[in-house]
Amino acid sequence: MKERSYYQYMKTRLGSKDQEGQLAHHIVDDMSFPKYETDYDKISDYLEKNPYLNISLDTFDDTFSDYKEWLKS
C-alpha cells in the first residue's frame, strides 16, 4: 500500500478535462491546501470552509474514493 497524501493523488489528475481535473487544478494552485493530509474529514472540512468556484463536494467524494483505491495499487 502506498503512503501518499490526497494532494499527491490529485496531482496525477491534472490535465483531465472533467470536474476532477478542475478540482485538481484548484487544489494545486491553493497555497493553503493541507498538502500532507490523508484524512477524509480534515480535507472535507477544509473544502467546506474554502469552497472552489463551480466545484461540488460530490466531486471531492468521488476523487477521495479513487484516492483510496489508488493507494492500494
Distance bins in CASP14 RR format, pairs under 12 A and 6 or more apart:
PFRMAT RR
TARGET T0000
AUTHOR 0000-0000-0000
RMODE 2
METHOD distances of the structure
MODEL  1
1 38 0 0 0 0 0 1 0 0 0 0 0
1 68 0 0 0 0 0 1 0 0 0 0 0
1 69 0 0 0 0 0 1 0 0 0 0 0
1 70 0 0 0 0 0 1 0 0 0 0 0
1 71 1 0 1 0 0 0 0 0 0 0 0
1 72 1 0 1 0 0 0 0 0 0 0 0
1 73 0 0 0 0 1 0 0 0 0 0 0
2 8 0 0 0 0 1 0 0 0 0 0 0
2 9 0 0 0 0 1 0 0 0 0 0 0
2 12 0 0 0 0 0 1 0 0 0 0 0
2 38 0 0 0 0 0 1 0 0 0 0 0
2 67 0 0 0 0 1 0 0 0 0 0 0
2 68 0 0 0 0 0 1 0 0 0 0 0
2 69 0 0 0 0 0 1 0 0 0 0 0
2 70 1 0 0 1 0 0 0 0 0 0 0
2 71 1 0 1 0 0 0 0 0 0 0 0
2 72 1 0 0 1 0 0 0 0 0 0 0
2 73 1 0 0 1 0 0 0 0 0 0 0
3 9 0 0 0 0 0 1 0 0 0 0 0
3 36 0 0 0 0 0 1 0 0 0 0 0
3 38 0 0 0 0 1 0 0 0 0 0 0
3 70 0 0 0 0 0 1 0 0 0 0 0
3 71 1 0 0 1 0 0 0 0 0 0 0
3 72 0 0 0 0 0 1 0 0 0 0 0
4 10 0 0 0 0 0 1 0 0 0 0 0
4 11 0 0 0 0 1 0 0 0 0 0 0
4 12 0 0 0 0 1 0 0 0 0 0 0
4 35 0 0 0 0 0 1 0 0 0 0 0
4 36 0 0 0 0 1 0 0 0 0 0 0
4 37 0 0 0 0 0 1 0 0 0 0 0
4 38 1 0 0 1 0 0 0 0 0 0 0
4 67 0 0 0 0 1 0 0 0 0 0 0
4 68 0 0 0 0 0 1 0 0 0 0 0
4 70 1 0 0 1 0 0 0 0 0 0 0
4 71 1 0 0 1 0 0 0 0 0 0 0
4 72 0 0 0 0 0 1 0 0 0 0 0
4 73 0 0 0 0 0 1 0 0 0 0 0
5 11 0 0 0 0 1 0 0 0 0 0 0
5 12 0 0 0 0 0 1 0 0 0 0 0
5 27 0 0 0 0 0 1 0 0 0 0 0
5 33 0 0 0 0 0 1 0 0 0 0 0
5 34 0 0 0 0 1 0 0 0 0 0 0
5 35 1 0 0 1 0 0 0 0 0 0 0
5 36 1 0 1 0 0 0 0 0 0 0 0
5 37 1 0 1 0 0 0 0 0 0 0 0
5 38 1 0 1 0 0 0 0 0 0 0 0
5 39 0 0 0 0 1 0 0 0 0 0 0
5 42 0 0 0 0 0 1 0 0 0 0 0
5 43 0 0 0 0 1 0 0 0 0 0 0
5 64 0 0 0 0 0 1 0 0 0 0 0
5 67 0 0 0 0 1 0 0 0 0 0 0
5 70 0 0 0 0 0 1 0 0 0 0 0
5 71 0 0 0 0 0 1 0 0 0 0 0
6 12 0 0 0 0 0 1 0 0 0 0 0
6 13 0 0 0 0 0 1 0 0 0 0 0
6 23 0 0 0 0 0 1 0 0 0 0 0
6 24 0 0 0 0 0 1 0 0 0 0 0
6 27 0 0 0 0 1 0 0 0 0 0 0
6 28 0 0 0 0 0 1 0 0 0 0 0
6 33 0 0 0 0 1 0 0 0 0 0 0
6 34 0 0 0 0 1 0 0 0 0 0 0
6 35 0 0 0 0 1 0 0 0 0 0 0
6 36 0 0 0 0 1 0 0 0 0 0 0
6 37 1 0 0 1 0 0 0 0 0 0 0
6 38 1 0 0 1 0 0 0 0 0 0 0
6 39 0 0 0 0 1 0 0 0 0 0 0
6 40 0 0 0 0 1 0 0 0 0 0 0
6 41 0 0 0 0 0 1 0 0 0 0 0
6 42 0 0 0 0 1 0 0 0 0 0 0
6 43 1 0 1 0 0 0 0 0 0 0 0
6 44 0 0 0 0 0 1 0 0 0 0 0
6 46 0 0 0 0 0 1 0 0 0 0 0
6 47 0 0 0 0 0 1 0 0 0 0 0
6 60 0 0 0 0 1 0 0 0 0 0 0
6 63 1 0 0 1 0 0 0 0 0 0 0
6 64 1 0 0 1 0 0 0 0 0 0 0
6 65 0 0 0 0 0 1 0 0 0 0 0
6 66 0 0 0 0 0 1 0 0 0 0 0
6 67 1 0 1 0 0 0 0 0 0 0 0
6 68 0 0 0 0 1 0 0 0 0 0 0
6 70 0 0 0 0 1 0 0 0 0 0 0
6 71 0 0 0 0 1 0 0 0 0 0 0
7 13 0 0 0 0 0 1 0 0 0 0 0
7 14 0 0 0 0 0 1 0 0 0 0 0
7 23 0 0 0 0 0 1 0 0 0 0 0
7 24 0 0 0 0 1 0 0 0 0 0 0
7 26 0 0 0 0 0 1 0 0 0 0 0
7 27 1 0 0 1 0 0 0 0 0 0 0
7 28 1 0 0 1 0 0 0 0 0 0 0
7 29 0 0 0 0 0 1 0 0 0 0 0
7 30 0 0 0 0 1 0 0 0 0 0 0
7 31 0 0 0 0 0 1 0 0 0 0 0
7 32 0 0 0 0 0 1 0 0 0 0 0
7 33 1 0 0 1 0 0 0 0 0 0 0
7 34 1 0 0 1 0 0 0 0 0 0 0
7 35 1 0 1 0 0 0 0 0 0 0 0
7 36 1 0 0 1 0 0 0 0 0 0 0
7 37 1 0 0 1 0 0 0 0 0 0 0
7 38 0 0 0 0 1 0 0 0 0 0 0
7 42 0 0 0 0 0 1 0 0 0 0 0
7 43 0 0 0 0 1 0 0 0 0 0 0
7 46 0 0 0 0 0 1 0 0 0 0 0
7 63 0 0 0 0 0 1 0 0 0 0 0
7 64 0 0 0 0 0 1 0 0 0 0 0
7 67 0 0 0 0 1 0 0 0 0 0 0
8 14 0 0 0 0 0 1 0 0 0 0 0
8 24 0 0 0 0 0 1 0 0 0 0 0
8 27 0 0 0 0 0 1 0 0 0 0 0
8 28 0 0 0 0 0 1 0 0 0 0 0
8 33 0 0 0 0 0 1 0 0 0 0 0
8 34 0 0 0 0 0 1 0 0 0 0 0
8 35 0 0 0 0 1 0 0 0 0 0 0
8 36 0 0 0 0 1 0 0 0 0 0 0
8 37 0 0 0 0 0 1 0 0 0 0 0
8 38 0 0 0 0 1 0 0 0 0 0 0
8 67 0 0 0 0 1 0 0 0 0 0 0
8 70 0 0 0 0 1 0 0 0 0 0 0
8 71 0 0 0 0 0 1 0 0 0 0 0
9 20 0 0 0 0 0 1 0 0 0 0 0
9 21 0 0 0 0 0 1 0 0 0 0 0
9 23 0 0 0 0 0 1 0 0 0 0 0
9 24 0 0 0 0 1 0 0 0 0 0 0
9 27 0 0 0 0 1 0 0 0 0 0 0
9 28 0 0 0 0 0 1 0 0 0 0 0
9 35 0 0 0 0 0 1 0 0 0 0 0
9 37 0 0 0 0 0 1 0 0 0 0 0
9 38 0 0 0 0 1 0 0 0 0 0 0
9 43 0 0 0 0 0 1 0 0 0 0 0
9 60 0 0 0 0 0 1 0 0 0 0 0
9 63 1 0 0 1 0 0 0 0 0 0 0
9 64 0 0 0 0 1 0 0 0 0 0 0
9 65 0 0 0 0 0 1 0 0 0 0 0
9 66 1 0 0 1 0 0 0 0 0 0 0
9 67 1 0 1 0 0 0 0 0 0 0 0
9 68 0 0 0 0 1 0 0 0 0 0 0
9 69 0 0 0 0 1 0 0 0 0 0 0
9 70 1 0 1 0 0 0 0 0 0 0 0
9 71 1 0 0 1 0 0 0 0 0 0 0
9 72 0 0 0 0 0 1 0 0 0 0 0
9 73 0 0 0 0 0 1 0 0 0 0 0
10 16 0 0 0 0 0 1 0 0 0 0 0
10 20 0 0 0 0 1 0 0 0 0 0 0
10 21 0 0 0 0 1 0 0 0 0 0 0
10 22 0 0 0 0 0 1 0 0 0 0 0
10 23 1 0 0 1 0 0 0 0 0 0 0
10 24 1 0 1 0 0 0 0 0 0 0 0
10 25 0 0 0 0 1 0 0 0 0 0 0
10 26 0 0 0 0 1 0 0 0 0 0 0
10 27 1 0 1 0 0 0 0 0 0 0 0
10 28 1 0 0 1 0 0 0 0 0 0 0
10 29 0 0 0 0 0 1 0 0 0 0 0
10 30 0 0 0 0 0 1 0 0 0 0 0
10 33 0 0 0 0 1 0 0 0 0 0 0
10 34 0 0 0 0 0 1 0 0 0 0 0
10 35 0 0 0 0 1 0 0 0 0 0 0
10 37 0 0 0 0 0 1 0 0 0 0 0
10 43 0 0 0 0 1 0 0 0 0 0 0
10 47 0 0 0 0 0 1 0 0 0 0 0
10 52 0 0 0 0 0 1 0 0 0 0 0
10 55 0 0 0 0 0 1 0 0 0 0 0
10 59 0 0 0 0 0 1 0 0 0 0 0
10 60 0 0 0 0 1 0 0 0 0 0 0
10 62 0 0 0 0 0 1 0 0 0 0 0
10 63 1 0 0 1 0 0 0 0 0 0 0
10 64 0 0 0 0 1 0 0 0 0 0 0
10 66 0 0 0 0 1 0 0 0 0 0 0
10 67 1 0 0 1 0 0 0 0 0 0 0
10 70 0 0 0 0 0 1 0 0 0 0 0
11 21 0 0 0 0 0 1 0 0 0 0 0
11 23 0 0 0 0 0 1 0 0 0 0 0
11 24 1 0 0 1 0 0 0 0 0 0 0
11 25 0 0 0 0 0 1 0 0 0 0 0
11 27 0 0 0 0 1 0 0 0 0 0 0
11 28 1 0 0 1 0 0 0 0 0 0 0
11 29 0 0 0 0 0 1 0 0 0 0 0
11 33 0 0 0 0 0 1 0 0 0 0 0
11 35 0 0 0 0 1 0 0 0 0 0 0
11 63 0 0 0 0 0 1 0 0 0 0 0
11 67 0 0 0 0 0 1 0 0 0 0 0
11 70 0 0 0 0 0 1 0 0 0 0 0
12 20 0 0 0 0 0 1 0 0 0 0 0
12 21 0 0 0 0 0 1 0 0 0 0 0
12 24 1 0 0 1 0 0 0 0 0 0 0
12 27 0 0 0 0 0 1 0 0 0 0 0
12 28 0 0 0 0 0 1 0 0 0 0 0
12 63 0 0 0 0 0 1 0 0 0 0 0
12 66 0 0 0 0 1 0 0 0 0 0 0
12 67 0 0 0 0 1 0 0 0 0 0 0
12 70 1 0 0 1 0 0 0 0 0 0 0
12 71 0 0 0 0 0 1 0 0 0 0 0
12 73 0 0 0 0 0 1 0 0 0 0 0
13 19 0 0 0 0 0 1 0 0 0 0 0
13 20 1 0 1 0 0 0 0 0 0 0 0
13 21 1 0 1 0 0 0 0 0 0 0 0
13 22 0 0 0 0 1 0 0 0 0 0 0
13 23 1 0 0 1 0 0 0 0 0 0 0
13 24 1 1 0 0 0 0 0 0 0 0 0
13 25 0 0 0 0 1 0 0 0 0 0 0
13 26 0 0 0 0 0 1 0 0 0 0 0
13 27 0 0 0 0 1 0 0 0 0 0 0
13 28 0 0 0 0 1 0 0 0 0 0 0
13 59 0 0 0 0 0 1 0 0 0 0 0
13 60 0 0 0 0 0 1 0 0 0 0 0
13 62 0 0 0 0 0 1 0 0 0 0 0
13 63 1 0 0 1 0 0 0 0 0 0 0
13 64 0 0 0 0 0 1 0 0 0 0 0
13 66 0 0 0 0 1 0 0 0 0 0 0
13 67 0 0 0 0 1 0 0 0 0 0 0
13 70 0 0 0 0 1 0 0 0 0 0 0
14 20 0 0 0 0 1 0 0 0 0 0 0
14 21 1 0 0 1 0 0 0 0 0 0 0
14 22 0 0 0 0 0 1 0 0 0 0 0
14 23 0 0 0 0 0 1 0 0 0 0 0
14 24 1 0 1 0 0 0 0 0 0 0 0
14 25 1 0 0 1 0 0 0 0 0 0 0
14 26 0 0 0 0 0 1 0 0 0 0 0
14 27 0 0 0 0 1 0 0 0 0 0 0
14 28 1 0 0 1 0 0 0 0 0 0 0
14 29 0 0 0 0 0 1 0 0 0 0 0
15 21 1 0 1 0 0 0 0 0 0 0 0
15 22 0 0 0 0 1 0 0 0 0 0 0
15 23 0 0 0 0 0 1 0 0 0 0 0
15 24 1 0 0 1 0 0 0 0 0 0 0
15 25 1 0 0 1 0 0 0 0 0 0 0
15 28 0 0 0 0 0 1 0 0 0 0 0
16 22 0 0 0 0 1 0 0 0 0 0 0
16 23 0 0 0 0 1 0 0 0 0 0 0
16 24 1 0 0 1 0 0 0 0 0 0 0
16 25 0 0 0 0 1 0 0 0 0 0 0
16 59 0 0 0 0 0 1 0 0 0 0 0
16 63 0 0 0 0 0 1 0 0 0 0 0
16 66 0 0 0 0 0 1 0 0 0 0 0
17 24 0 0 0 0 0 1 0 0 0 0 0
17 25 0 0 0 0 0 1 0 0 0 0 0
18 24 0 0 0 0 1 0 0 0 0 0 0
18 25 0 0 0 0 0 1 0 0 0 0 0
18 55 0 0 0 0 0 1 0 0 0 0 0
18 59 0 0 0 0 1 0 0 0 0 0 0
18 62 0 0 0 0 1 0 0 0 0 0 0
18 63 0 0 0 0 0 1 0 0 0 0 0
18 66 0 0 0 0 0 1 0 0 0 0 0
19 25 0 0 0 0 0 1 0 0 0 0 0
19 26 0 0 0 0 0 1 0 0 0 0 0
19 52 0 0 0 0 0 1 0 0 0 0 0
19 54 0 0 0 0 1 0 0 0 0 0 0
19 55 1 0 0 1 0 0 0 0 0 0 0
19 56 1 0 0 1 0 0 0 0 0 0 0
19 57 0 0 0 0 0 1 0 0 0 0 0
19 58 0 0 0 0 1 0 0 0 0 0 0
19 59 1 0 1 0 0 0 0 0 0 0 0
19 60 0 0 0 0 1 0 0 0 0 0 0
19 61 0 0 0 0 0 1 0 0 0 0 0
19 62 0 0 0 0 1 0 0 0 0 0 0
19 63 0 0 0 0 1 0 0 0 0 0 0
20 26 0 0 0 0 0 1 0 0 0 0 0
20 27 0 0 0 0 0 1 0 0 0 0 0
20 55 0 0 0 0 1 0 0 0 0 0 0
20 56 0 0 0 0 0 1 0 0 0 0 0
20 58 0 0 0 0 0 1 0 0 0 0 0
20 59 1 0 0 1 0 0 0 0 0 0 0
20 60 0 0 0 0 1 0 0 0 0 0 0
20 61 0 0 0 0 0 1 0 0 0 0 0
20 62 1 0 0 1 0 0 0 0 0 0 0
20 63 1 0 1 0 0 0 0 0 0 0 0
20 64 0 0 0 0 0 1 0 0 0 0 0
20 65 0 0 0 0 0 1 0 0 0 0 0
20 66 1 0 0 1 0 0 0 0 0 0 0
20 67 0 0 0 0 0 1 0 0 0 0 0
21 27 0 0 0 0 1 0 0 0 0 0 0
21 28 0 0 0 0 1 0 0 0 0 0 0
21 29 0 0 0 0 0 1 0 0 0 0 0
21 52 0 0 0 0 0 1 0 0 0 0 0
21 55 0 0 0 0 1 0 0 0 0 0 0
21 59 0 0 0 0 1 0 0 0 0 0 0
21 60 0 0 0 0 0 1 0 0 0 0 0
21 62 0 0 0 0 0 1 0 0 0 0 0
21 63 0 0 0 0 1 0 0 0 0 0 0
21 66 0 0 0 0 0 1 0 0 0 0 0
22 28 0 0 0 0 0 1 0 0 0 0 0
22 29 0 0 0 0 0 1 0 0 0 0 0
22 52 1 0 0 1 0 0 0 0 0 0 0
22 53 0 0 0 0 1 0 0 0 0 0 0
22 54 1 0 0 1 0 0 0 0 0 0 0
22 55 1 0 0 1 0 0 0 0 0 0 0
22 56 0 0 0 0 0 1 0 0 0 0 0
22 59 1 0 0 1 0 0 0 0 0 0 0
22 60 0 0 0 0 0 1 0 0 0 0 0
22 63 0 0 0 0 0 1 0 0 0 0 0
23 29 0 0 0 0 0 1 0 0 0 0 0
23 30 0 0 0 0 0 1 0 0 0 0 0
23 33 0 0 0 0 0 1 0 0 0 0 0
23 43 0 0 0 0 0 1 0 0 0 0 0
23 47 0 0 0 0 1 0 0 0 0 0 0
23 51 0 0 0 0 0 1 0 0 0 0 0
23 52 1 0 0 1 0 0 0 0 0 0 0
23 53 0 0 0 0 0 1 0 0 0 0 0
23 54 0 0 0 0 1 0 0 0 0 0 0
23 55 1 0 1 0 0 0 0 0 0 0 0
23 56 0 0 0 0 1 0 0 0 0 0 0
23 57 0 0 0 0 1 0 0 0 0 0 0
23 58 0 0 0 0 0 1 0 0 0 0 0
23 59 1 0 1 0 0 0 0 0 0 0 0
23 60 1 0 0 1 0 0 0 0 0 0 0
23 61 0 0 0 0 0 1 0 0 0 0 0
23 62 0 0 0 0 1 0 0 0 0 0 0
23 63 1 0 0 1 0 0 0 0 0 0 0
23 64 0 0 0 0 0 1 0 0 0 0 0
23 66 0 0 0 0 0 1 0 0 0 0 0
23 67 0 0 0 0 0 1 0 0 0 0 0
24 30 0 0 0 0 0 1 0 0 0 0 0
24 33 0 0 0 0 0 1 0 0 0 0 0
24 52 0 0 0 0 0 1 0 0 0 0 0
24 55 0 0 0 0 0 1 0 0 0 0 0
24 59 0 0 0 0 1 0 0 0 0 0 0
24 60 0 0 0 0 0 1 0 0 0 0 0
24 63 1 0 0 1 0 0 0 0 0 0 0
24 66 0 0 0 0 0 1 0 0 0 0 0
24 67 0 0 0 0 0 1 0 0 0 0 0
25 33 0 0 0 0 0 1 0 0 0 0 0
25 52 0 0 0 0 1 0 0 0 0 0 0
25 53 0 0 0 0 0 1 0 0 0 0 0
25 54 0 0 0 0 0 1 0 0 0 0 0
25 55 0 0 0 0 1 0 0 0 0 0 0
25 59 0 0 0 0 0 1 0 0 0 0 0
26 32 0 0 0 0 0 1 0 0 0 0 0
26 33 0 0 0 0 1 0 0 0 0 0 0
26 46 0 0 0 0 0 1 0 0 0 0 0
26 47 0 0 0 0 1 0 0 0 0 0 0
26 50 0 0 0 0 1 0 0 0 0 0 0
26 51 0 0 0 0 1 0 0 0 0 0 0
26 52 1 0 1 0 0 0 0 0 0 0 0
26 53 0 0 0 0 1 0 0 0 0 0 0
26 54 0 0 0 0 1 0 0 0 0 0 0
26 55 1 0 0 1 0 0 0 0 0 0 0
26 59 0 0 0 0 0 1 0 0 0 0 0
26 60 0 0 0 0 0 1 0 0 0 0 0
26 63 0 0 0 0 0 1 0 0 0 0 0
27 33 1 0 1 0 0 0 0 0 0 0 0
27 34 0 0 0 0 1 0 0 0 0 0 0
27 35 0 0 0 0 1 0 0 0 0 0 0
27 37 0 0 0 0 0 1 0 0 0 0 0
27 43 0 0 0 0 1 0 0 0 0 0 0
27 46 0 0 0 0 1 0 0 0 0 0 0
27 47 0 0 0 0 1 0 0 0 0 0 0
27 50 0 0 0 0 0 1 0 0 0 0 0
27 52 0 0 0 0 1 0 0 0 0 0 0
27 55 0 0 0 0 1 0 0 0 0 0 0
27 59 0 0 0 0 0 1 0 0 0 0 0
27 60 0 0 0 0 1 0 0 0 0 0 0
27 63 0 0 0 0 1 0 0 0 0 0 0
27 64 0 0 0 0 0 1 0 0 0 0 0
27 67 0 0 0 0 0 1 0 0 0 0 0
28 35 0 0 0 0 1 0 0 0 0 0 0
28 52 0 0 0 0 0 1 0 0 0 0 0
29 52 0 0 0 0 1 0 0 0 0 0 0
29 53 0 0 0 0 0 1 0 0 0 0 0
30 43 0 0 0 0 0 1 0 0 0 0 0
30 46 0 0 0 0 1 0 0 0 0 0 0
30 47 0 0 0 0 1 0 0 0 0 0 0
30 50 1 0 0 1 0 0 0 0 0 0 0
30 51 0 0 0 0 0 1 0 0 0 0 0
30 52 1 0 0 1 0 0 0 0 0 0 0
30 53 0 0 0 0 0 1 0 0 0 0 0
30 55 0 0 0 0 0 1 0 0 0 0 0
31 50 0 0 0 0 0 1 0 0 0 0 0
32 46 0 0 0 0 1 0 0 0 0 0 0
32 47 0 0 0 0 0 1 0 0 0 0 0
32 49 0 0 0 0 0 1 0 0 0 0 0
32 50 1 0 0 1 0 0 0 0 0 0 0
33 42 0 0 0 0 0 1 0 0 0 0 0
33 43 0 0 0 0 1 0 0 0 0 0 0
33 46 1 0 0 1 0 0 0 0 0 0 0
33 47 0 0 0 0 1 0 0 0 0 0 0
33 49 0 0 0 0 0 1 0 0 0 0 0
33 50 0 0 0 0 1 0 0 0 0 0 0
33 52 0 0 0 0 0 1 0 0 0 0 0
33 60 0 0 0 0 0 1 0 0 0 0 0
34 40 0 0 0 0 0 1 0 0 0 0 0
34 41 0 0 0 0 0 1 0 0 0 0 0
34 42 1 0 0 1 0 0 0 0 0 0 0
34 43 1 0 0 1 0 0 0 0 0 0 0
34 44 0 0 0 0 0 1 0 0 0 0 0
34 45 0 0 0 0 1 0 0 0 0 0 0
34 46 1 0 1 0 0 0 0 0 0 0 0
34 47 0 0 0 0 1 0 0 0 0 0 0
34 49 0 0 0 0 0 1 0 0 0 0 0
34 50 0 0 0 0 0 1 0 0 0 0 0
35 43 0 0 0 0 0 1 0 0 0 0 0
35 46 0 0 0 0 0 1 0 0 0 0 0
36 42 0 0 0 0 0 1 0 0 0 0 0
36 43 0 0 0 0 0 1 0 0 0 0 0
37 43 1 0 1 0 0 0 0 0 0 0 0
37 44 0 0 0 0 0 1 0 0 0 0 0
37 45 0 0 0 0 0 1 0 0 0 0 0
37 46 1 0 0 1 0 0 0 0 0 0 0
37 47 0 0 0 0 0 1 0 0 0 0 0
37 64 0 0 0 0 0 1 0 0 0 0 0
37 67 0 0 0 0 0 1 0 0 0 0 0
38 64 0 0 0 0 1 0 0 0 0 0 0
38 67 0 0 0 0 1 0 0 0 0 0 0
38 68 0 0 0 0 1 0 0 0 0 0 0
38 70 0 0 0 0 0 1 0 0 0 0 0
38 71 0 0 0 0 1 0 0 0 0 0 0
39 45 0 0 0 0 1 0 0 0 0 0 0
39 46 0 0 0 0 0 1 0 0 0 0 0
39 64 0 0 0 0 0 1 0 0 0 0 0
39 67 0 0 0 0 0 1 0 0 0 0 0
39 68 0 0 0 0 0 1 0 0 0 0 0
40 46 0 0 0 0 0 1 0 0 0 0 0
40 47 0 0 0 0 0 1 0 0 0 0 0
40 57 0 0 0 0 0 1 0 0 0 0 0
40 60 0 0 0 0 1 0 0 0 0 0 0
40 61 0 0 0 0 1 0 0 0 0 0 0
40 63 0 0 0 0 0 1 0 0 0 0 0
40 64 1 0 1 0 0 0 0 0 0 0 0
40 65 0 0 0 0 1 0 0 0 0 0 0
40 67 0 0 0 0 1 0 0 0 0 0 0
40 68 0 0 0 0 1 0 0 0 0 0 0
41 47 0 0 0 0 0 1 0 0 0 0 0
41 48 0 0 0 0 0 1 0 0 0 0 0
41 60 0 0 0 0 0 1 0 0 0 0 0
41 64 0 0 0 0 0 1 0 0 0 0 0
42 48 0 0 0 0 0 1 0 0 0 0 0
42 49 0 0 0 0 0 1 0 0 0 0 0
42 64 0 0 0 0 0 1 0 0 0 0 0
43 49 0 0 0 0 0 1 0 0 0 0 0
43 50 0 0 0 0 0 1 0 0 0 0 0
43 57 0 0 0 0 0 1 0 0 0 0 0
43 60 1 0 0 1 0 0 0 0 0 0 0
43 61 0 0 0 0 0 1 0 0 0 0 0
43 63 0 0 0 0 1 0 0 0 0 0 0
43 64 1 0 0 1 0 0 0 0 0 0 0
43 67 0 0 0 0 1 0 0 0 0 0 0
44 50 0 0 0 0 0 1 0 0 0 0 0
44 51 0 0 0 0 0 1 0 0 0 0 0
44 57 1 0 0 1 0 0 0 0 0 0 0
44 58 0 0 0 0 0 1 0 0 0 0 0
44 59 0 0 0 0 0 1 0 0 0 0 0
44 60 1 0 0 1 0 0 0 0 0 0 0
44 61 0 0 0 0 1 0 0 0 0 0 0
44 63 0 0 0 0 0 1 0 0 0 0 0
44 64 1 0 0 1 0 0 0 0 0 0 0
45 51 0 0 0 0 0 1 0 0 0 0 0
45 57 0 0 0 0 0 1 0 0 0 0 0
45 60 0 0 0 0 0 1 0 0 0 0 0
46 52 0 0 0 0 0 1 0 0 0 0 0
46 57 0 0 0 0 0 1 0 0 0 0 0
46 60 0 0 0 0 1 0 0 0 0 0 0
47 55 0 0 0 0 1 0 0 0 0 0 0
47 56 0 0 0 0 1 0 0 0 0 0 0
47 57 1 0 0 1 0 0 0 0 0 0 0
47 58 0 0 0 0 0 1 0 0 0 0 0
47 59 0 0 0 0 1 0 0 0 0 0 0
47 60 1 0 1 0 0 0 0 0 0 0 0
47 61 0 0 0 0 0 1 0 0 0 0 0
47 63 0 0 0 0 0 1 0 0 0 0 0
47 64 0 0 0 0 0 1 0 0 0 0 0
48 55 0 0 0 0 0 1 0 0 0 0 0
48 56 0 0 0 0 0 1 0 0 0 0 0
48 57 1 0 0 1 0 0 0 0 0 0 0
48 60 0 0 0 0 1 0 0 0 0 0 0
49 57 0 0 0 0 0 1 0 0 0 0 0
50 57 0 0 0 0 0 1 0 0 0 0 0
50 60 0 0 0 0 0 1 0 0 0 0 0
51 57 0 0 0 0 1 0 0 0 0 0 0
51 59 0 0 0 0 0 1 0 0 0 0 0
51 60 0 0 0 0 0 1 0 0 0 0 0
52 59 0 0 0 0 1 0 0 0 0 0 0
52 60 0 0 0 0 1 0 0 0 0 0 0
55 61 0 0 0 0 0 1 0 0 0 0 0
55 62 0 0 0 0 0 1 0 0 0 0 0
55 63 0 0 0 0 0 1 0 0 0 0 0
56 62 0 0 0 0 1 0 0 0 0 0 0
56 63 0 0 0 0 0 1 0 0 0 0 0
57 63 0 0 0 0 0 1 0 0 0 0 0
57 64 0 0 0 0 0 1 0 0 0 0 0
58 64 0 0 0 0 0 1 0 0 0 0 0
58 65 0 0 0 0 0 1 0 0 0 0 0
59 65 0 0 0 0 0 1 0 0 0 0 0
59 66 0 0 0 0 0 1 0 0 0 0 0
60 66 0 0 0 0 0 1 0 0 0 0 0
60 67 0 0 0 0 1 0 0 0 0 0 0
61 67 0 0 0 0 0 1 0 0 0 0 0
61 68 0 0 0 0 0 1 0 0 0 0 0
62 68 0 0 0 0 0 1 0 0 0 0 0
62 69 0 0 0 0 0 1 0 0 0 0 0
63 69 0 0 0 0 0 1 0 0 0 0 0
63 70 0 0 0 0 1 0 0 0 0 0 0
64 70 0 0 0 0 0 1 0 0 0 0 0
64 71 0 0 0 0 0 1 0 0 0 0 0
65 71 0 0 0 0 0 1 0 0 0 0 0
65 72 0 0 0 0 0 1 0 0 0 0 0
66 72 0 0 0 0 0 1 0 0 0 0 0
66 73 0 0 0 0 0 1 0 0 0 0 0
67 73 0 0 0 0 0 1 0 0 0 0 0
END
